[in-house]
Amino acid sequence: MENKLDDLEKQKEKIAEQIKKTEGNEKLKPKAKQKVLEELNQKLDKISENRQKTINHDLDLLEKRLNIIKKKDRINQEGYDIIIRDVNSLKINL
């Protein structure tokens, strides 16, 4: 997960640099500049979506593993509840 998130962060940084360059480019006509900026912003939105999907996928895997551990009685109900609550909180807040 960490590598994928790092890659997404690098892509986000590159697009942010492209946005700055585009905004500062006086050679572009306003209409062309607006079109390029819209495309770059769409790419940023897509990266944010992919980041959220990656995080949710990994949290779902964690939850599945936790359920297996609980079924094998390797964790008590209180510990399970705490971890599940944290996982659900992360899904909402990340």
Secondary structure, 3 states (H helix, E strand, C coil): CHHHHHHHHHHHHHHHHHHHHHHHCCCCCHHHHHHHHHHHHHHHHHHHHHHHHHHHHHHHHHHHHHHHHHHCCCCCHHHHHHHHHHHHHHHHHC
